[in-house]
Amino acid sequence: MFPNCVPQRNQRVCVRKLVLDSSKMRVVWKIIGLGAYVIAVMIALGVPGSGQTASLSQPPRPGSPDTKISALAGDPALRLGIGDLVDVSVYNVPELETKIRVSSDGNIDLPLINQVHVEGLTVEDAEAAIEQRLAHGGFVKNPHVQIFVQEYTSQGASVLGEVFKPGIYPVLGEEKLFSLISAAGGFTDRAGKNISVMHRGQPPVVVPISHNLEDHPDSNISVLAGDTVIVRRADVVYVVGDVGRPSGFLMDSGHISVLQAIALAGGTNSTAKLSGARIIRKGPAGLTSVPVPLKKLLHAKADDMPMEADDILFVPTSSRKQMEARSAEAAAQLATAVGVVAVHP
């Protein structure tokens, strides 16, 4: 009659408790009824989200890296491989939690049970293997093991070099090169014109590319899990000294001449000593200086000279011309000052 008590001795207490429980149930049902009423009104009015569970964050866009990572983590067909980073935990035994990479022989080294071979196993199979070792060794009674794969290195491709976010990116089946470059944040300003794609056991494939990916649609080759994509840094030459814009310039086409470098630097200044120009080049024996007949080059009286990667073209300043320029500058400043004084006596 009263399931929550013993009726023989304390009937009043039992009745009182039952009445109290009944009053609580009436309150609960009122709350549930109010909630159902509110939901019904929202559905009738067509309020967005009334017919489905609310989400605290927007879902990732289809094809985005987040979507692919989620798909990797939730795909039961994926198997652990060498280099994968896993987080192993045992329920209610925090001392056994371990973050470790799968070694080159396919094992992970865990507390108490040492080496466990997981290469080629699914996450569920690896969890079962660890549980069996813990139980048979008498370390944990009825263990519940959970493995979270933080990085599927064996199921991804490495994107290295001149990209904004170098790293390992998931590859589901067959991926395209442009998609991986986009996932890595695109090219940096120092990116060159060629990309090397290294497949396992095969020679690297070099494809031409530029910051505008649409210029080379044929370069959008397939990339498989385990491949490595390297975006090489473009070669740079430097122009310093008495020029308009001293700076470093990318050798986008793979070569650049002295006249082209001077043009990129805004030309020489009027105080430059053209006959003293030279290229400073670093070689196996150290720094060397190569004379440049810049005056003849500018007057087309000598053949243009090619520059090499990391060359420094130095254009010195003529002391005589600099003194003349400073005298003219001082005269101009004096004339301006006299004019200002005349306007504002």
SULSUL-V780465 format. One record per residue. PSI is psi in whole degrees, -180 to 180 (* if undefined). Layout:
{{PSI} {PSI}}
This chain:
{{-44} {97} {-20} {7} {179} {116} {-17} {-38} {-33} {63} {-40} {-44} {-41} {-45} {-44} {-41} {-39} {-42} {-41} {-44} {-38} {-40} {-40} {-41} {-38} {-39} {-43} {-45} {-34} {-42} {-44} {-43} {-39} {-42} {-43} {-38} {-44} {-43} {-41} {-42} {-42} {-42} {-42} {-36} {-7} {33} {128} {139} {-2} {-23} {8} {166} {135} {147} {136} {-18} {151} {141} {151} {152} {144} {135} {-6} {161} {-35} {-40} {-43} {-39} {-41} {-40} {-38} {-49} {-30} {3} {112} {-16} {-16} {143} {150} {146} {175} {132} {-12} {140} {118} {150} {112} {128} {151} {127} {128} {12} {77} {-20} {-20} {2} {131} {136} {122} {155} {148} {124} {175} {-21} {9} {15} {161} {141} {114} {154} {143} {-44} {-3} {-130} {131} {125} {119} {-8} {131} {-6} {150} {169} {-42} {-41} {-39} {-40} {-42} {-38} {-41} {-41} {-41} {-42} {-41} {-40} {-46} {-29} {-6} {20} {-41} {133} {127} {60} {148} {109} {139} {132} {125} {122} {111} {-34} {120} {73} {-40} {-15} {20} {175} {141} {130} {113} {168} {-142} {66} {160} {-30} {76} {147} {-168} {127} {140} {143} {111} {103} {-116} {125} {155} {151} {-44} {-34} {-40} {-40} {-41} {-42} {-30} {10} {2} {-178} {151} {174} {-17} {5} {142} {-164} {-5} {149} {135} {129} {115} {116} {154} {126} {12} {156} {152} {148} {123} {124} {143} {148} {164} {178} {-28} {100} {-25} {-15} {-21} {69} {-29} {-16} {-6} {69} {169} {144} {133} {166} {135} {-10} {161} {126} {124} {118} {109} {145} {137} {147} {150} {141} {154} {140} {119} {168} {-145} {69} {170} {-48} {83} {129} {178} {146} {136} {140} {73} {-41} {1} {-9} {154} {145} {172} {-46} {-38} {-41} {-41} {-40} {-43} {-30} {9} {16} {175} {154} {166} {-19} {5} {145} {93} {-35} {-13} {8} {147} {159} {126} {118} {137} {122} {-173} {-32} {4} {-158} {137} {155} {123} {117} {144} {116} {70} {-37} {-43} {-37} {-42} {-25} {14} {36} {4} {156} {142} {151} {132} {150} {154} {166} {136} {12} {149} {114} {116} {125} {108} {171} {136} {124} {-42} {-47} {-36} {-39} {-42} {-42} {-40} {-38} {-43} {-40} {-41} {-40} {-41} {-42} {-39} {-41} {-40} {-42} {-42} {-39} {-42} {-42} {-37} {-37} {-37} {79} {*}}
